Amino acid sequence: MIRRYSAPDMTYLCVPILAEDAPSALAEAKHARLAGADLIEFRIDHLFHGEGDDEGASAVEMIVRDSPLPCIVTCRPAWEGGDYDGDESARISLFERLGTLDVPPRYIDIELAALERSANLRQKALLAVDHPAQGRDLSTSMILSAHDFDGRPADLSKRIVRMREEPAARIHKIAYRARSLRDNLELFELLRMRDRAMIALGMGGFGLMSRVLAPKFGGFLTFASLRREAATAPGQPTLADLLSLYNFHSITASTRVFGVIGWPVEHSLSPHIHNAGFASPSAQFDGVYLPLPVPPEWENFKATLGALASDEHLDFFGASVTIPHKEHLLRFALEHENDGWRIDALAQRVGAGNTIMRTEEGGWLVTNTDVAGVMAPLQMQVGELAGARVAVIGAGGAARAAVAGLAEVGAHVCVFNRTAERAIALAQEMCSSTGAGVGGVDVEGAALDSFDPRHFDIIINCTPVGMASGPAPDESPIAGSDLDRAAPDAIIFDTVYNPLETPLLRAASERNLGAISGLEMFIHQAAAQFGLWTKRPAPIQLFEQVARERLSHASE
């Protein structure tokens, strides 16, 4: 029978500090305390060099004695992914010395492999920590740890069993490089089945979920660096991100999980605006929104979404889906109709989905809020769109959303693309799916080199040209000489939102043409998602404020 450990009242935020000398390590520790840390981990791999290093040992004693917060002392050997390459006996002897100080460390991290190397070393290590057979009164506890920087250990289950057999271990720590988002679910299962306090973390970009959601599953602590460059493990978030971006202290066992599925997603604005929205006074919604990186192949998407949606303990309730998975989402939903997945009429018309939400019946709905993202700012600036002449440049997901929305309200739309066949195919598909082409409303397709701005009231760029992280950040999909021929009251709409002023919008401004930025589309599609998930109005002004701040910060 498995004895489960009761969850602690809170999950601690621990800042690891690579100690090069005592004064700078203590200065960093004070900074961490002021920034909101609960614990400090002093990594002394570089400070203590082994046998005969009395100066290093004294420096370690100083930082332990003067630490402004309870501390963990870790001297990670090279064979476990650290930088200590001194004598193993000297390292264990230092631990014993620290454990008997008048002001000892609260915890000492000792590797499972170190205890198993020899009975003599294990016996010496146990002299440093409190445990049932300890013959003296000590206040230092052992964190028994196992790490793998390459991937999930093949013997993970056996390691857990051996760790449980060590009575001196007060806390278990498992950390390995996550190979996909699915590895987080196994780490959460380890936390759920723990028999004492436990730290279970995934390293690397796929492991962020395990770090942010540690309090949801009762993890003892999670590590966070003071600065990105100070991280002591791959994928370690900053303290500021955990506290300010992910609202770490608000995460509980009942918190619902959302995120943005795409590849790449690490620079997405969506976590910033949705987490701010969840925490806003008008919403006060118990949710957290994470970047969910899924490699571009269909097999990765299928396996990952299936695992997230079916995990009965994760409380996964919805997601934004972005490049390159929008069409994968429809395919997934079609293949899982018998499992409660449904595609609404709007996503069917567009031929792509960008939003997942769990329904009240426990099933899943796929929809597309990109249409709202395009239509809301157009209707706010232009008003009635029936009969408007609109040029849509591009034939990808954003173009599909624009054409579907515009055709539905009776605009005359022409899709332009470098490959004319793609534009024509999209036009024909949209005519069929929306019923356009009846009563004078039509959608056409043509080659981009035939585009003439004089014929259009609205011109929408749906390509990545001009995007800061795209293949042509300094270019415009429409030449300035072409814009010179645009109607004086024409509206230029660029769906690219980073940078805020793209080369296309800058050229439009120079010619006194009306302009709509991609940020407006982004905000309105996100607002529609927020409303679906929370059943509350989205704080659109807050969304815009947060997004502008992030974009301004990124451009500095």
N, C-alpha and C positions, 0 to 999 in steps of 0.2 A: 504493500500500500504506500502511495506517495504522500509524504507529509508536505503540504504547501506552506510557504512562509507568508505571513500577513504583510500586506503592503505598508510601507512607511507613510507617515503623514505627508511627506513631500519628497520630491526628487531634487537633489541638490545640484546646483550649478558649480562646477569645479573648473577653475582656470589653471591649466598646466603652464609652468614657467621653466624654461631651460636656463638653469642657473650657471652662469659663467663666473660670477663672483658674488659674495654676500651682499654688498651694498646695492647693486643693480637688481638682484633678485628680490630683495626686500622692497625696493622702490616699486617694482612691478606688482608685487603682492598688495601693496597699499593702493595702487591704482585699481587693481582688480576688486578690492573691497569696496571702494567708492563707486565702481561701475556696477555693483550688484552681485558679485560672486558670493557663494556660501562657503566654499572650500578652495584651498590652493593645493596643487600638486607641484612639488619641487622636483624637477627632473635633474638629478645631480650627476648625470653621465659624464659631463665635462668638468665638473667641479672636484670630484674625487677620482683619483687615478690608481688606487690600489694600495698594496703593501708599502708601508713607510710614508704614506702621504699624510702626515700629521696636520700640515697646513690645510689641506683640503677637508680633512675630517673636522677640524676646528671651524672652518667656514660653514660646513653643513650644520654643525651644532648651533652656530650663530643664527642662521636663517630659521631653524626650527624654533629656537628660543624666542626670537623677535617677530615671528610671523604674526601679522595682524588678524589672521583667520586660522581656524583649525586646518591642519595640513596633512597631506600624504607625502611621504618620501619615496621616490622611485629612482633606482639606479639600474637602468635597463641594459642588460648585456647585449653585445652585438649579435649573439646567436639567437636573440629573441626580438631583433629589430631595433635595438637601441645603439648607443655609441660607447658604452663602457667596455673596455677591452682589458681590464686589469684582472688580478687574481680573484678567483671566486671566493676563496676563504676570507680574503680581506674585505670583500663586499659584505658578506654575511656577518663578519665581526663588527663592521660599522653599524649594521642594523641593530645588533645586540647592544652596542654602545649607546645608540640613540634611544632605544627602548627603556633604558635605565636612567635617562636624564631626569632632572627635577622637572623640566618642562619638555616632555617627550612629544614626538609627532602623534597625531591622532591615529594615523594609519601608516603602515608600511606595506608596499606592494612587493610581493615575492612571487616569482613565476612557479607554476606547477612543475615545469621541467627542472627547475633548480632544486626543489625539494626531493625530486625523484632521482637526482644524480647520485646522491650518496646518503646513507643513514647519518653519517657524521655531520654533514652540512645541514640536514634537516633538523637534527638535534640542536645545533647552534642557532638556527633560525628561530626555533620555537622558544629559545631563551629571550628573544626580543619582544615577544607579544603575549598578550593575555589569552589564556585558553583554559579549558577545564582542568588540565593536569598541571597548570603552572603553580609552582610552589611559592610565588611571591606576588605581591600586589602590583600589577602593571596596568597602565591605561591605554597602551597602544594596541590596536587590533590589526590583524592580518587581512589584507586583500590578496587572495590567491588568484593569479591571473594566467591566462593563456592567450597568445596572439598568433595570427597568421596574416602576413602582409601580402600574400599571393592570392588567397582565396579561402573558401570554406574548407576547414580541415576535414580530411577524409575520415578521421577518427573522432569527430566532434562529440558524438554520443559517449564514446569511451572516456574522453577527457572529462566530461561532465560527471560521469560515475566516479572517476578517480578523485575529482575535486570534492565530491560529496563525502568521500571516505576520509577526508582530512578534518578531524574535529577542531583543529586550531584555526581553521579559516572561518572568519566571521562574515566575510563578503567574497562572493565569487565574481570574477571578471572574465568575460569572453569578448574578444574583439578580433574580427577578421575582415578582410576586404570583401565587400559585397559584390557579387558578380552580376546581379540584377536587382530590381526592386523586390523580387520575390524572396530574396534572402532576408529582408527585413521581417517578413512574416514568420520565418523560423526563429529569428531572434526574439520576437514578441512571444512566441510560444515558449521559449526557454524562460522568459521572465514569468509567464503565467504558471509554469510548473516548478518554479524555484523552491528550494527547501530552506533558504535563508536569503539575506539581502544579496542582490545581484546587480551587476552592470553588464549589459549585453548590447554591443554597439557594432554597426557595420562601418567599415572604413571605405573611403573613396566616394565618388559622386553618387553612386547608387545607395549609399548608406545614410544619407541625411535624414531620411524618414525615421530611422531607429534612434537618432539623436534628439530630434524634435519631439517625438512621441514617447520618449522614455517615461514621462509622468503618467501617461495614459495607461501604461502597463506596469506601473509600480517599480520602475528601475531605480536603483539606489542613487545614481547620479548620472549626469551627462557632462562631457567635457566641452569647453568653449574657450577659444583663444581671445586674447585682448585685441589682436590685429590678425588679419589674414596671413601675413608673412610670419607670424609667431606660432602658427599651428604646429602641434607636435605629432599629428597623424593626418594622413590624407583625408580630405573631405570634412575636416573639423570646422564647424561654423564659428562665427565670432560671438562673443557674449552679447554685443549690441544687437545682432540679428536675432538671437534666441529671445531676448527680452522685448525688443521693440518691433521686430518684424513678425515673429511667430507667437507673440503674447504667451511666452512659455509658462508663466505662473498661472495662467488661466486654463491650461490644459488639464483635464481630469479624465477619469475612466469613461465618462459619458460624452466626451467631446466627439463631434462628427468630423470626419476627414474628407477633405476635398483637395483638388490639385489640378495642375496643368500637365497634360500628357503630350509630349512632343520630343523632338530631337533636332537641335539641342534646346534646353529650356532654362539653363542656369541664369540667363540674363533677362528672363521674362519679367515684365511689370506686374503680371497678374497676382503673384503672392503678395505684393506690396499693397495693392488696392483692395483685394478681397479680405485680407487679414485686418486691414484698417477698417473696412466696412463691418466685419463681424464684431469688432470691439467698439464700434461707434455707439454713442448714447441712444441713437434712434433704432438700432438693431439689437444690440446686446445678445448676439447669437453665439451659441456654444459650438463653434467650429474652428478648424484650422485648415489653412490652404497651403499646399506644398508643391514645389517643383517635382514632377514625376518623370524623370528621363527614361524613355523607352527607345532603344535603337530602331532604325527605320524599317527593318524587315517585318513583313506581315506576321511571321511566326513569333517574333518577340512581342508584338502588340497583342496578338491573340492570347498567348500564355500569360502575359502580365495582367491584362484587363480581366481575364477570367479569374485569376488568382485574387486580385483586389476585390472584385465584386462578390466573390463567393466566400470570402473570409468572414466568419460569423462574429469575430471579436474586433475587427478593425473599425467597424462603423463607417465604412466608406459609403458616402451618400451622393457623390457627384464629381464631375470633372469637366474642365475645359479641354478640348482636344484640338491641337494645332498641327502645323506641318511636321512630319509628312503623313499624319495618321487620320486625316478627316475622312478619306474614302475608306480606309481600313475600318473605321468605326461603323459605317453602314454595312460593310461586309460581315463584321462580327455580329451585329444585331440581327441580320438576316439568318445567319447560321445558328443563332441562339433564340429563335422565336419560341421554341418549346420551353425555354428556361425563363420566359417572362420578359424578353426584350422586344421593344416596339419602336418603330420609326414613325414620327409624326408626318403629316402631309407636307409640312414646310420643308423638312429635311429631304423628303422624297423628291419634291420639286427641284430643289437645289442640286441634289445628287451627291451631297456631302453633309456630314454632321460636325458640329463643333462643341456640342454640349451633351453631357450625360446627367441624368438625375434619377434618383430612386423614387419610385412612386409610393403613394400611401398604401397600396396593395402589396408592396414588396417587390414589384417588378422594376424594370428599367426603361426609361424613355430617352430616345435620342432625338434631338432637335437641332436647329441651326439659328443662333442669335446673330450671326454675321449679317443677316438680312436686316434686322433691326438696327445694327450698327451702321449700315449704309443709309437706310431710309430715314431714320430719325434726324440726323443732321441736315439731310437734303430737305426734308419737309419743314424743318425749323427755319431754314434760310430761304428756300424757294417757295414753299407753300404747295399749291396744287401742281401735281406732276403729270397728270393725264395730258397726253399730247406733247409733252416735252420731248425734245430731240436730244438723245443722250449717246455719247460715244464711250464705250467701255474698252479700255486698252488692257489686253491680257486675256487668258482663257483658263486660269487656274481657279482655286477655291474661292478667292475673294470676288473674282469676276462672275462666277456662277451665282453667288449670293446677290450681287448687284443686279444682274440681269433678271433673276427670279423676282426680286422685289419690285423692280421698275416695270417689268412686263405685267405684273399683277395689277398695278394701278393705272395701266394704259399708256405708259410712255412708249415712244418710238426709240428702239435701242439698236445700235449697230456695234457688234463686237469686232475689234481689230486685234490681230495677232500676227507676229512675224511669220508663223505658219498658218496660212489662210485656211487650210483644211480643218485645223483645230477650232478656229473661230466659226467656221460654217457649221461644223458638227455641234458645237455648243449652242449656236442659234437655233438649229433645227430641233435639238433636244428640248430647249426651253419653250419653243413654240408648242411642242407636243405636250409637255408636262403642265404648262400654265393655261393652255387654251388660247394663247396669244395668236395673232394672225387673223382673228375674227373681228369684224367690225372696224377694220382699219388699223388695229394695233398689231405691230409686227416686231420681230427680232431678226436682224440680218447678221451675216458674218462676212468679213473681208480681210484682205492682207493689210498689214500695218502701213506699208508704203503707199497705200491708196488713201490714207487718212487726210481729210481736209477740214480743219477746225471751223471754217466758215459756216458749215452746215449744222452746227450743234450748239445747243443752249448750255449743256453740261458735259464736261469731259472728266472721266474718272480713270485714274491710273490704278490698275489692279496688278501691276508687276512689282518685283522687288527692286527695280531700278531706282537708285537714290537712297536705298536703305543703308544705314551706317555699317551694318555687319554683312551687307550683301556683296555681290560680285562687282557692282558698279556704283559705289557710294557717291561719286562726284558727278554722275551723269544724270540726265533727264530723259524720260521716255519720249518727250516731245521737244523738238528743237525750238530754240528761241525764235527762229525765223518763221516757224509754223504758228507759234503763239501770236506773232505780230499780225497774223491774218484772222485771229479769232474775233468773234463779235464782241463789241465793247461791254456788253452786259453778260458775257459768258461766265460760268462758274467752273473753276478748276478744283477738283476733289482728288487728293492724293491719299490712298489708303495706307501708305507708309507713315509710321508715327515716330520713328527714330532715324534721323533727327526731327525735331519739331518742325523746323523749316527745311524742307527738302529742296534740292536744286529746282524742281518743277514749281514748287510753291513760291520760291524766291523769284523765279522768272515771271510768274503770274503777278506777284506783288509789284514788280518793276513796271509792269504794263497796266497797273490799276485794274486788274481783273479780280472778280470775286474768288474767294478761296475757302476751302474746307480742308482741315488737316486730318491726317490719319488718326491723330489722338482722339478726335471726336468720334470716329468710328469705333475705336478701341474701347472708349469709355461707355458708349451706348450698348455695345454688344455685351460688355461685362456687366452693365447694369441689368440687362435682361436676364443674364445668368443668375445674378445675385437674387433677383426677385423670384425666379423659379425655385432656387434652393432654399431660401429662407422664408418665403411668403411674406417678405417685408419690402417696402420701397428701398431702392438703392440710394445711398447718400452720394449722388452724382457730383456735387461740388467737392466733397472730400476725395472722391476718386480722382477728379481732375487735379486737385491740389497735390495729392501724393504722387501722381504720375508725372506732373511737371517738375516736382522737386527731384524725383529720381532721374529723369531725363537730363535735367540741368546738371545734377551731380555727375552723371556718366560722361557728360561732354567736357567736364573740367580737366 
